[in-house]
Every structure is written in C-alpha cells, then in structure tokens.
Amino acid sequence: MSEYEIKKQICEIGKRIYDKGMVASNDGNISVKLNDNEFLCTPTGVSKGFMTPEYICKIDANGKVIQAYEGFRPSSEIKMHLRVYKQRPDVKSVVHAHPLYATSFAIAGIPLTEPIMPEAVIALGCVPIAEYGTPSTEEIPDAVEKYLQHFDAVLLANHGALSFSDSLLNAYHKMESLEFYAQLMYQAKVLGGPKQLTNAQVQRLYEIRRQFGLKGKHPADICPNAKAGKPSCHTCGINTGSFNGGCSGSADDNDLIAEITKKVLASLGK
C-alpha cells in the first residue's frame, strides 16, 4: 500500500471514530508505522471526521516532522504513540479516542476485566487503567508503558482509551470492541450485574485463541498471573492485587457499582 493510500485509510478510520461518537470536536489521534523511523499521524487541532490525505503528517521516531503541509503539525499526543511503537515492535498502528462508555469506566477508575462474553475474551482480553497523566507530556507515555507488554488496549484514567495492533484496521477494531464491551458491562450492571464466564470456560476460550494463532498480547499467553500460577487477569477485578502493576481494580468495585446503580434507579423512580 502506498503512503497516499495509508493516508486515505487513516482519514477513513478517523471518520469512523467521529461518526460513532468516539471523539468530539478535535479529540483523538491515529498513527501508522511505515518503518522503524517513519510514521504517519493525524495533526493537532483537526476534527477526525473531516480529514483529507493532505492533513496527515509524517514524523521520525523522535517525533521530528519529516513532512507536513503548511498549517498542520503532529498531534501533541504523538509521544504516547511513539512509546507504544518503541516497546512493542509488533505494533503497526495506534488509535487514541474518547469512546463514551469506555471513557466513563476510565473516569470512574474501573478496569474492564470481567469475562462476560467470548468475543471480548478472545479478541480483546483484559483492559487495565493507566494512571492519570497530563496530556501532551511524558506523563502519559510513562503511565502507559508498564501495561504495553501484557495488553492490547488500555484505559487512560480521566482521559480516554488507547488501542494498538498489527494494522490500522485491527487497532480500530480493538477500539470498537473495547467500547462495545464497556457498554455491555455498564448495561449489565444496571440490570443487576453480569453473569461471568467460569474459569473453565475462559480457559477454553484461551485455548481457542491459541489455536487461531491470533497476534498481539493477551492473558491467554503472557499474563504474569497465569505464569506465576495465580488467577488470570480476567479475575483481577475481583481478586485485589492479583497483578502488581496490571489491572488497577479493587475488591470494592462491584459493591461500588451496585450502590451507584441503586441510587440511579432510585432517582428514576424505579
């Protein structure tokens, strides 16, 4: 695929995340790795729903501009993308967005770790929360880095979400799956709480994933807990501290959500 075709694809994905309400105004950013020292990325201060190929910037591994049309400069969040590429040689694209439900969990401090549907377990895995960092600084890359070797998507505390994969389309699909998972989780909580898959069912899904040979990181293969003989990350929302430096949930999350749900329903007169 030529650089121009990749730029067109970035614009198409930008329109998708905008049309789906995953970003508002000029929020979000997208990047694609061309080679070890060249990357394409969306510009700052531009709506992702209205981009054309000439908007897309080209930078090097240090964030220095190689090519950009007059009036355009790389996203201020490109440091976060470059950190992902540095730590994950398998990653070819990064997508950052503010999807409504996923970002709500990030703001509430609740990681998405409960195994509630096969597709999420197989294709997405657990989604931890990286500590808050000031946008456009090294704080966010530093906070995200500790999760990069174990996960393919990360919630950003009080900020949004980040997904990454071996192609732009796959990175986008992970963001879409993350938001769908978050919405299902939220609505299941409102209905009284999700019925989680059993450990045996999760292990079977892990085996299916291995058989499929899916790329990326996932608890099925590299979960630090599983390697240490502990419960996998998919239970860390229940077992406090089961993964040091991993999912940042607490044992009180479920009780807290239940209490909030009760209050919401009470306010609605239900």
Secondary structure, DSSP 8 states (H G I E B T S, - for coil): --HHHHHHHHHHHHHHHHHTTSS-TT--EEEEEEETTEEEE-BTT--TTS--GGG-EEE-TTS-EEE--TT--B-TTHHHHHHHHHH-TT--EEEEE--HHHHHHHHHT--B-----HHHHHHT--B-EE----TTSTHHHHHHHTTTTT-SEEEETTTEEEEEESSHHHHHHHHHHHHHHHHHHHHHHHTT------HHHHHHHHHHHHHHT--S--HHHH-HHHHTTS--GGGTTTSTTSSTTS----TTHHHHHHHHHHHHHHHTT-
